């Protein structure tokens, strides 16, 4: 259980109050993970600017990365949040479970992305030549690899932050892979 509280809008800096308002307008609420980042006057804004930067990865591809890496890093918050977001992007429950395991049987390009994402997280970037070759063979480019590295970094920051703080999960809780047959 966390003793790291989730501050309310009245408890954060003026610039974070503006961010809270913008998040509420955009997504309907301030996710607890973001609210907890507002303990810092600057971290939330810096993080959101970094995570919302332009990328060559599609929204669906970013979810592939987020699901695979969050599973490796054991972040229940991000597993849950990105399960909900992935469903909004048209990814099915069965596909989400596969992506969390680091593969995508229904799409060869997304499979290459899931495999390399999982391997990056597991090996801290020491990915095998065959995994990199499969990534490129699937149609990805060096530019995509750069953007993938950034995407892995962004979700890893969130994973680590939640694992440190254990703030309450405010999304439907993702299924536990150990108890789910895929």
VEXKE-199715 format. One line per field, with one value per residue: residue number from 0; residue in one letter; z, y negated, x negated of N, C-alpha, C in turn. Coordinates in Angstrom, 2 decimals. Last residue first. Example, Ala and Ser with C-alpha at 12.3 -4.5 7.8 and 13.67 -1.06 7.14 Angstrom:
<recs>
n: 1,0
res: S,A
n_zz: 7.08,7.80
n_yy: 2.25,5.69
n_xx: -12.85,-13.19
ca_zz: 7.14,7.80
ca_yy: 1.06,4.50
ca_xx: -13.67,-12.30
c_zz: 7.87,7.80
c_yy: -0.03,3.30
c_xx: -12.90,-13.20
</recs>
This chain:
<recs>
n: 181,180,179,178,177,176,175,174,173,172,171,170,169,168,167,166,165,164,163,162,161,160,159,158,157,156,155,154,153,152,151,150,149,148,147,146,145,144,143,142,141,140,139,138,137,136,135,134,133,132,131,130,129,128,127,126,125,124,123,122,121,120,119,118,117,116,115,114,113,112,111,110,109,108,107,106,105,104,103,102,101,100,99,98,97,96,95,94,93,92,91,90,89,88,87,86,85,84,83,82,81,80,79,78,77,76,75,74,73,72,71,70,69,68,67,66,65,64,63,62,61,60,59,58,57,56,55,54,53,52,51,50,49,48,47,46,45,44,43,42,41,40,39,38,37,36,35,34,33,32,31,30,29,28,27,26,25,24,23,22,21,20,19,18,17,16,15,14,13,12,11,10,9,8,7,6,5,4,3,2,1,0
res: X,X,X,X,X,X,X,X,X,X,X,X,X,X,X,X,X,X,X,X,X,X,X,X,X,X,X,X,X,X,X,X,X,X,X,X,X,X,X,X,X,X,X,X,X,X,X,X,X,X,X,X,X,X,X,X,X,X,X,X,X,X,X,X,X,X,X,X,X,X,X,X,X,X,X,X,X,X,X,X,X,X,X,X,X,X,X,X,X,X,X,X,X,X,X,X,X,X,X,X,X,X,X,X,X,X,X,X,X,X,X,X,X,X,X,X,X,X,X,X,X,X,X,X,X,X,X,X,X,X,X,X,X,X,X,X,X,X,X,X,X,X,X,X,X,X,X,X,X,X,X,X,X,X,X,X,X,X,X,X,X,X,X,X,X,X,X,X,X,X,X,X,X,X,X,X,X,X,X,X,X,X
n_zz: -22.64,-19.51,-16.66,-14.50,-15.35,-16.14,-14.85,-16.55,-15.24,-13.72,-15.10,-13.42,-11.32,-8.77,-6.46,-6.51,-6.05,-6.30,-7.81,-9.88,-11.05,-11.99,-13.73,-15.68,-16.60,-17.70,-19.64,-21.46,-22.39,-23.44,-25.53,-27.11,-27.77,-29.31,-31.37,-32.64,-33.61,-35.24,-37.18,-38.41,-39.53,-39.99,-40.74,-42.13,-41.26,-41.38,-38.97,-37.19,-37.92,-37.12,-34.34,-33.88,-34.72,-32.91,-29.78,-27.72,-25.26,-23.91,-21.58,-21.90,-21.57,-23.32,-25.77,-25.85,-26.16,-28.64,-30.36,-30.24,-31.18,-33.81,-34.92,-34.66,-36.41,-38.74,-38.63,-36.71,-34.96,-32.89,-31.41,-28.20,-25.44,-23.62,-24.33,-26.73,-25.79,-24.53,-26.77,-28.19,-26.48,-26.60,-29.55,-30.45,-30.92,-29.22,-26.94,-26.12,-25.33,-22.99,-21.32,-21.34,-20.24,-17.56,-16.85,-17.19,-15.49,-12.99,-12.88,-14.14,-14.87,-17.06,-18.89,-19.13,-20.26,-22.77,-24.01,-23.86,-25.25,-27.84,-28.54,-28.40,-30.61,-32.62,-32.41,-33.17,-34.94,-34.90,-35.28,-33.28,-31.23,-27.68,-25.34,-23.61,-23.24,-22.06,-19.80,-18.40,-17.92,-16.33,-14.15,-13.14,-11.83,-9.18,-7.99,-7.64,-10.06,-10.19,-9.32,-11.66,-13.24,-11.88,-11.89,-14.53,-14.35,-16.90,-19.58,-21.43,-21.90,-19.56,-17.77,-18.84,-18.35,-15.54,-15.00,-16.10,-14.27,-11.99,-12.64,-12.36,-9.55,-7.79,-5.78,-4.29,-5.83,-7.17,-4.92,-5.08,-3.79,-1.63,-0.79,0.52,-0.78,0.00
n_yy: 17.92,17.89,16.18,15.93,14.47,12.01,10.56,7.92,4.59,2.81,-0.25,-2.88,-3.87,-2.63,-4.62,-4.40,-3.35,-4.42,-2.67,-1.91,-4.43,-4.95,-2.80,-3.41,-5.93,-5.19,-3.39,-5.01,-6.43,-4.39,-3.46,-5.79,-5.95,-3.61,-4.26,-6.29,-4.71,-2.97,-4.74,-5.36,-2.89,-1.29,1.60,3.88,6.27,6.05,4.65,6.73,8.74,7.51,7.45,10.19,10.88,9.53,8.82,5.97,4.47,2.93,4.33,6.68,6.18,4.02,5.21,7.30,5.89,4.68,6.86,7.94,5.82,5.56,8.01,7.81,5.79,7.31,9.49,10.11,12.06,12.46,10.72,10.54,10.02,10.21,8.07,9.06,11.00,9.32,7.89,9.90,10.37,7.84,5.94,2.60,0.10,-1.91,-1.23,0.80,-0.76,-1.93,0.35,1.17,-1.04,-0.85,1.72,1.42,-0.77,0.50,2.64,3.25,4.97,4.73,6.37,4.85,2.51,3.47,4.21,1.80,-0.08,1.06,0.97,-1.76,-2.60,-1.47,-3.13,-5.58,-4.93,-6.43,-8.72,-11.48,-14.42,-14.20,-13.41,-12.94,-15.54,-16.80,-15.21,-15.77,-18.53,-18.55,-16.98,-18.39,-20.88,-20.63,-17.45,-16.41,-15.60,-12.89,-12.37,-12.94,-10.81,-8.67,-9.28,-11.36,-13.54,-13.33,-13.71,-14.20,-17.05,-18.33,-17.24,-18.27,-21.03,-21.06,-20.15,-22.31,-24.28,-23.22,-23.40,-26.14,-26.37,-23.20,-21.60,-21.40,-21.65,-19.20,-16.81,-14.19,-11.14,-10.04,-7.35,-5.13,-2.20,1.19
n_xx: 3.84,5.23,4.29,2.73,0.59,1.63,4.41,6.10,6.14,8.71,9.78,7.96,6.49,4.59,2.79,-0.79,-3.37,-5.94,-7.56,-5.90,-5.45,-8.07,-8.48,-6.51,-7.34,-9.82,-8.94,-7.67,-9.99,-11.66,-10.12,-10.15,-12.88,-13.05,-11.29,-12.72,-14.86,-13.43,-12.43,-14.86,-15.43,-12.17,-10.12,-9.52,-10.35,-13.08,-13.53,-12.82,-14.59,-16.99,-16.63,-16.63,-19.21,-20.84,-19.20,-19.70,-20.18,-18.34,-17.84,-16.55,-13.80,-13.35,-14.04,-12.17,-9.76,-10.32,-10.64,-8.00,-6.43,-7.44,-6.79,-3.98,-3.35,-3.92,-2.14,0.58,1.49,-0.31,-2.48,-4.24,-4.53,-2.57,-1.06,-0.09,1.76,3.61,4.50,5.81,7.97,9.27,8.19,7.85,8.92,8.30,9.62,7.92,5.74,6.71,6.91,4.24,3.03,3.90,2.85,0.13,-0.25,0.24,-1.54,-4.52,-6.64,-8.25,-6.93,-4.55,-5.47,-6.30,-3.86,-2.33,-3.92,-4.09,-1.38,-0.91,-2.36,-0.79,1.46,0.37,-2.74,-5.93,-7.31,-6.19,-6.07,-5.39,-4.26,-6.35,-7.41,-5.23,-4.88,-7.31,-7.08,-4.76,-5.70,-8.00,-7.66,-7.00,-6.03,-3.59,-2.69,-2.72,-0.14,1.26,0.39,1.53,4.29,5.48,7.97,10.54,11.06,9.12,9.16,10.00,8.16,5.79,6.21,6.29,3.68,2.26,3.00,1.82,-0.87,-1.24,-0.76,-1.13,1.47,3.77,6.02,6.08,4.58,2.09,1.95,-0.74,-2.32,-2.01,-0.49,-0.86
ca_zz: -23.94,-20.59,-17.91,-14.30,-14.75,-17.16,-14.46,-16.14,-16.30,-13.52,-14.81,-14.65,-11.58,-10.19,-6.78,-6.44,-5.88,-5.51,-6.61,-9.02,-10.36,-11.07,-12.54,-14.97,-15.93,-16.65,-18.53,-20.67,-21.81,-22.33,-24.43,-26.58,-26.98,-28.12,-30.49,-31.98,-32.71,-34.11,-36.28,-37.74,-38.46,-40.43,-39.91,-42.76,-41.16,-42.42,-40.27,-37.08,-38.08,-38.54,-35.10,-33.53,-35.41,-34.32,-30.72,-28.56,-25.87,-25.23,-21.50,-22.04,-20.83,-21.88,-25.32,-25.72,-24.99,-27.46,-30.08,-29.89,-29.83,-32.86,-34.86,-33.96,-34.98,-38.45,-38.62,-37.57,-36.02,-33.88,-32.04,-29.57,-26.38,-23.60,-23.01,-26.74,-26.57,-23.74,-25.68,-28.76,-26.75,-25.33,-28.79,-30.13,-31.71,-30.51,-27.68,-26.54,-26.50,-24.15,-21.61,-21.77,-21.67,-18.36,-16.79,-17.84,-16.94,-13.38,-12.97,-13.73,-13.76,-15.89,-18.47,-18.61,-18.93,-21.81,-23.87,-23.25,-23.86,-27.03,-28.58,-27.43,-29.28,-32.39,-32.15,-31.83,-34.87,-34.50,-36.49,-33.45,-32.49,-28.83,-26.42,-24.03,-23.81,-23.29,-20.82,-18.83,-18.69,-17.61,-14.91,-13.73,-13.25,-9.91,-8.52,-6.41,-9.75,-10.71,-8.39,-10.48,-13.59,-12.12,-10.64,-14.05,-14.21,-15.52,-18.66,-21.14,-22.94,-20.83,-17.55,-18.81,-19.73,-16.32,-14.52,-16.70,-15.69,-12.02,-12.61,-13.69,-10.53,-8.25,-6.72,-3.60,-4.87,-7.91,-5.62,-4.71,-5.07,-1.92,-1.73,1.34,-0.96,0.00
ca_yy: 17.24,18.77,16.11,16.67,15.77,13.01,11.07,9.31,5.55,3.57,1.15,-2.26,-4.44,-2.44,-3.83,-5.17,-2.50,-5.13,-3.34,-0.87,-3.74,-5.88,-2.94,-2.13,-5.79,-6.23,-2.90,-4.09,-7.13,-5.24,-2.54,-5.27,-7.01,-3.78,-3.15,-6.62,-5.84,-2.43,-4.06,-6.41,-3.40,-1.98,0.48,2.58,6.01,6.85,4.00,5.40,8.97,7.83,6.19,9.40,11.47,9.13,9.70,6.78,5.41,2.51,2.95,6.70,7.28,3.87,3.98,7.61,6.75,3.88,6.01,8.75,6.35,4.44,7.61,8.85,5.52,6.06,9.72,9.07,11.65,13.53,10.39,11.01,9.68,11.29,8.02,7.96,11.40,10.33,7.19,9.28,11.45,8.37,6.81,3.84,1.22,-1.92,-2.39,1.15,0.12,-2.78,-0.48,2.10,-0.79,-2.05,1.43,2.55,-0.95,-0.73,2.91,2.08,5.30,3.92,6.71,6.21,2.45,2.98,5.17,3.05,-0.31,0.83,2.24,-0.88,-3.04,-0.95,-1.69,-5.43,-5.24,-5.31,-7.97,-10.22,-13.72,-14.67,-13.81,-11.80,-14.47,-17.35,-15.24,-14.42,-18.00,-19.27,-16.61,-17.05,-20.84,-21.78,-18.31,-16.75,-17.02,-13.59,-12.12,-13.78,-12.18,-8.66,-9.34,-10.05,-13.56,-13.28,-13.62,-12.80,-16.10,-18.63,-17.02,-16.82,-20.53,-21.51,-19.38,-20.97,-24.44,-23.41,-22.07,-25.55,-27.03,-24.52,-21.62,-21.13,-22.73,-20.42,-17.41,-15.53,-11.76,-10.50,-8.45,-6.32,-3.41,0.00
ca_xx: 3.88,4.77,5.04,3.97,0.32,1.25,3.10,6.00,5.82,7.48,10.13,8.46,7.80,4.89,3.97,0.45,-2.19,-4.93,-8.09,-6.45,-4.37,-7.41,-9.32,-6.53,-6.05,-9.75,-9.76,-6.85,-8.83,-12.10,-10.46,-8.88,-12.26,-13.90,-10.99,-11.47,-15.12,-14.18,-11.49,-14.10,-16.30,-13.39,-10.53,-9.23,-8.91,-12.41,-13.74,-12.21,-13.15,-16.76,-16.74,-15.45,-18.06,-20.86,-19.92,-18.82,-21.13,-18.77,-18.32,-18.01,-14.44,-13.11,-14.72,-13.59,-9.96,-10.00,-11.80,-9.17,-6.23,-7.52,-8.20,-4.71,-3.19,-4.65,-3.59,0.02,2.40,-0.12,-1.21,-4.05,-5.59,-3.56,-1.70,-1.05,0.58,2.89,3.83,4.62,7.02,8.77,9.10,7.13,9.39,7.58,10.13,9.28,5.63,6.42,8.09,5.29,2.83,4.19,4.29,0.82,-0.39,0.94,-0.10,-3.74,-5.76,-8.59,-8.30,-4.52,-4.85,-7.30,-4.97,-1.86,-3.53,-5.29,-2.12,-0.26,-2.78,-2.14,1.59,0.95,-1.31,-5.08,-6.94,-6.90,-5.82,-6.17,-3.35,-5.54,-8.23,-5.81,-3.83,-6.97,-8.21,-4.80,-4.51,-8.11,-8.00,-6.46,-7.09,-4.34,-2.53,-3.90,-1.25,1.46,0.02,0.08,3.52,5.05,6.51,10.07,12.19,9.44,8.76,10.67,9.58,6.01,6.06,7.45,4.83,2.13,3.35,3.28,-0.25,-1.40,0.12,-1.58,0.35,2.50,5.74,5.74,5.71,2.56,2.27,0.61,-2.56,-1.82,-1.28,0.00
c_zz: -25.04,-21.90,-18.93,-15.55,-14.56,-16.57,-15.45,-15.78,-15.72,-14.62,-14.74,-14.27,-12.97,-10.42,-8.28,-6.93,-5.73,-5.20,-5.70,-7.73,-9.43,-10.33,-11.52,-13.67,-15.12,-15.88,-17.38,-19.49,-20.94,-21.62,-23.21,-25.41,-26.34,-27.20,-29.20,-31.04,-31.93,-33.10,-35.06,-36.76,-37.69,-39.24,-40.37,-41.92,-41.76,-42.42,-41.40,-38.42,-38.03,-38.80,-36.58,-34.27,-35.10,-35.06,-32.14,-29.54,-26.68,-25.92,-22.82,-21.93,-20.81,-21.07,-23.81,-25.28,-24.77,-26.18,-28.84,-29.53,-29.36,-31.42,-33.86,-33.82,-34.14,-36.96,-38.30,-37.51,-37.00,-35.09,-33.17,-30.07,-27.75,-24.61,-22.87,-25.40,-26.52,-24.47,-24.84,-27.68,-27.32,-25.56,-27.49,-29.22,-31.48,-31.37,-29.06,-27.34,-27.02,-25.42,-22.87,-22.16,-22.20,-19.85,-17.67,-17.92,-17.72,-14.91,-13.40,-13.95,-13.26,-14.71,-17.16,-18.09,-18.30,-20.40,-22.77,-23.01,-23.16,-25.55,-27.68,-27.39,-28.19,-31.03,-31.86,-31.45,-33.43,-34.46,-36.16,-34.77,-32.59,-30.07,-27.65,-25.16,-24.36,-24.01,-22.14,-19.95,-19.25,-18.50,-16.28,-14.59,-13.90,-11.41,-9.31,-6.78,-8.38,-10.37,-8.86,-9.49,-12.39,-12.47,-10.87,-12.83,-13.69,-15.52,-17.19,-20.12,-22.67,-21.87,-18.83,-18.65,-19.81,-17.74,-15.32,-16.27,-16.39,-13.46,-12.58,-13.74,-11.92,-9.31,-7.14,-4.52,-4.18,-6.96,-6.34,-5.52,-4.74,-3.32,-2.19,0.51,0.11,0.00
c_yy: 18.25,18.02,17.03,16.71,16.59,14.39,12.16,9.67,6.95,4.61,1.98,-0.87,-4.06,-2.90,-3.80,-4.30,-3.30,-4.31,-3.88,-1.45,-2.66,-5.19,-3.85,-2.25,-4.50,-6.07,-3.91,-3.54,-6.18,-5.92,-3.35,-4.31,-6.52,-4.84,-3.26,-5.51,-6.17,-3.53,-3.49,-5.81,-4.52,-2.35,-0.04,1.37,4.66,6.63,4.75,4.66,7.65,8.04,6.43,8.07,10.69,9.68,9.16,7.61,6.45,3.42,2.50,5.32,7.18,4.95,3.84,6.40,7.00,4.66,5.14,7.86,7.13,4.92,6.47,8.47,6.58,5.72,8.46,9.16,10.63,13.10,11.37,10.61,10.29,11.07,9.12,7.84,10.31,10.83,8.18,8.55,10.89,9.45,7.28,4.68,2.52,-0.72,-2.51,0.01,0.54,-1.93,-1.32,1.30,0.33,-1.74,0.23,2.25,0.21,-0.86,1.68,2.33,4.14,4.12,5.99,6.62,3.83,2.93,4.74,4.03,0.97,0.73,2.14,0.49,-2.17,-1.39,-1.08,-3.96,-5.09,-5.77,-6.77,-9.58,-12.49,-13.85,-14.35,-12.14,-13.35,-16.28,-15.82,-14.43,-16.62,-18.75,-17.27,-16.68,-19.46,-21.66,-19.44,-17.61,-17.39,-15.08,-12.80,-13.60,-13.10,-10.06,-9.38,-10.19,-12.18,-13.40,-13.55,-12.62,-14.68,-17.55,-17.29,-16.51,-19.02,-20.97,-19.75,-20.09,-23.09,-23.55,-22.16,-24.14,-26.42,-25.09,-23.05,-21.22,-22.57,-21.55,-18.67,-15.97,-13.14,-11.09,-8.93,-7.57,-4.45,-1.24
c_xx: 3.74,4.92,4.44,4.84,1.58,1.03,2.74,4.57,5.74,7.31,8.84,8.94,8.33,6.33,4.21,1.61,-0.91,-3.69,-7.00,-7.03,-4.91,-6.27,-8.64,-7.30,-5.99,-8.45,-9.77,-7.65,-8.02,-10.94,-10.89,-9.12,-10.96,-13.32,-11.79,-11.01,-13.85,-14.52,-12.21,-13.10,-15.61,-14.27,-11.89,-9.58,-8.52,-10.90,-13.04,-12.33,-12.38,-15.28,-16.46,-15.46,-16.77,-19.65,-19.85,-19.64,-20.37,-19.76,-18.95,-18.65,-15.96,-13.83,-14.57,-14.40,-11.45,-10.25,-11.55,-10.35,-7.45,-7.36,-8.39,-6.19,-3.91,-4.55,-4.39,-1.51,1.80,0.70,-0.98,-2.67,-5.46,-4.68,-2.75,-1.77,-0.48,1.66,3.02,3.81,5.71,7.72,8.45,8.03,8.65,7.95,9.47,9.90,7.00,6.36,7.87,6.53,3.71,4.08,4.65,2.30,0.20,0.92,0.68,-2.25,-4.93,-7.65,-8.64,-5.89,-4.75,-6.72,-5.94,-3.00,-3.08,-4.91,-3.34,-0.93,-2.15,-2.68,0.22,1.07,-0.82,-3.63,-6.06,-6.48,-6.71,-5.83,-4.08,-4.57,-7.35,-6.62,-4.35,-5.94,-7.88,-5.92,-4.52,-6.91,-7.91,-6.67,-6.44,-5.54,-3.07,-3.87,-2.54,0.32,0.18,-0.41,2.02,4.13,6.11,8.54,11.81,10.57,9.24,10.39,10.37,7.50,6.29,7.40,6.09,3.30,3.29,3.76,1.27,-0.80,-0.01,-0.63,0.02,1.28,4.39,5.36,5.24,3.77,2.84,0.73,-1.20,-2.11,-0.98,-0.89
</recs>
